Amino acid sequence: MAASDRRLAARYDRIREQLAELFAYIEDPIARMATIAAIVHHKMPHYFWTGFYRLLDGKLVVGPYQGPLACAVLDGPEGVCWAGVQRAQPVLVPDVHAFPGHVACDSRSQSEVVVPVRDGSGAIVAVLDVDSDRLDAFSQTDVDALTAIVALVYAAA
């Protein structure tokens, strides 16, 4: 692992530890989503838009987020967020313009990572969506760390 990846992983580890401490006092999953969005958005310089889309009545509906105005509803089945739901795994997109069916909520977004959020039974109930205004801004280090962070949404307090 390169030194820059080690530094990034260490930063994410500190964020995850901070969130775990906060979540000892926060049980509501929506409040946890809001806290995750706020903290990671402001602590990661390569983030442009950070938020959750909740799976409600067969649509992805915007939840807590940080950044410019978002698409309120993603009907699907196209887009990176829906790909995360359909594949049931994280989706890393170095160039959103090369992703078939990309939904452009903001033309400044250049790269994206989406991580499914699972409830206590393992069902996908949301996705964490992070965009950058730079191409190829995310790596497997981001994916692994964000996967660990979203696991906190429904973890026991």
N, C-alpha and C positions, 0 to 999 in steps of 0.2 A: 504494500500500500504506500503510495506516495505521501510525502510530508504534508502536502496540502489536504489530501484526503484524511490523514490522521488528525489534523487540526479541525477539519470540518466535523468529523465523527466525535471528537472530544467536545466540541461546541454543542452538538446535538445531545450528547450524553448529559451535559450540564442542564440543558433545557428540559430533557425528560425527567431528570431528578427534581428539578424545580416544580414541574407540573405534578409529579407524583406527590410531593409534599403538599401542594395546594389542594389536590384532589382528596386528601384525607378529610377535608372539610366541605367538599363540594360533591354531592351525589348525583345531581341532575345532569343527564347527558348533554342537554342543550347548553347548559352553563359551562360544562367542560369543553364542548366544541368552541364556544365563544372565547374561552380562556386560551385554548390551544391556538386558535386563529390569531388572537392578539399578540401572544408572546412570540410565536415563531415568525410572524410577519415582521415584527419590529426588531427581531434579533438576527435575522438572516438577510444580508445585504442584496442577495440575488433574487429575492422574492418581489414580485410586482403585484400579484393578487393572491390572496390566501383565504380559502374558505371551504365550507361544507355544502354539499348538495344532499338533501335528505330524500330518500325514496318514499314517496307518498302517493298512494293511489295510482301506481304505475308510471309516475313521472318523477323526475329529479327536480326538487324544489329548493331554491337557494335557502341556506340556513345562515348561521353566523359567519361573517367574513370581514376581511380588512382589504382595503384597496378601492379602486374606482368602481362605479356602478356595474353590477353583474347582470347576466341574464337571470330573470326571475324563475323561469321554468325551462327545463330541457326535456322536451317531449320524447326524444329518442327516436329511433335507436342509434342515430349517428352521434359522433363526437367522442372525445377522449374520456369524458366522465362515464358515458354509457359503456364504452369499451371496458372500463374498470369493473363495472357491474357485470357485464356479460362474460368477461373472462374470469371474474372472481379473483383477480390478482392485480397488483400494481401495474400501471402503464407509464412508461418513460418515453417522452416524445422530444427529441432534440430540436426538431423544426416542425412546429404545428402546421405550417403551410404545406408540408409534405404528407401530412396525415389525412388519409381519405375520410371525407365527411366531417372534418374539423368544424366545430361551431365557434365562430369568432364573436365573442361577447365584447371584446376590445381589440381593435386592430393592432395595438402596440404589443400584444402578447406574441412571443416568439418561440418559447419552449414551455413544456408543461410536464408535470408529474401528477398522477392520480392514484390514490390509495384507498381501497375499500375499507369501510368501517363495519365491523361485525358486532352484533349485540351478544348478550350472554349465551344465547343458544347457537351462535355461529352464523346466523342469518345476516346477509348484507343489508344494512339499513340506511347507509349513507356512503358518500365518498368524500375524502379530503382532496381538494383540487388546489394545486399551487402552480401559478404561472410566473414566468420571468419575461422581462422585456429584452432579454438577450438570447441569442441562439445557443443551444447546447449548454444551458446553465446548470443542468441537473445531472447527477451521476447515480450509480448504484448506492453510493454512500447516503445520498439523500433518500432514496427509496427505502433502504434498510432502516434508517433512523426514523423516518416518518411512519413506517409500518409499526415500529415499537411505540411511537407516540400515540397513534390513533388507537392502539390496543388499550390505552388508558381511559378512553371514553366510557367504556362499559365495565372497566375493572372494578372489583369490590373496593369500597372506600376503607 
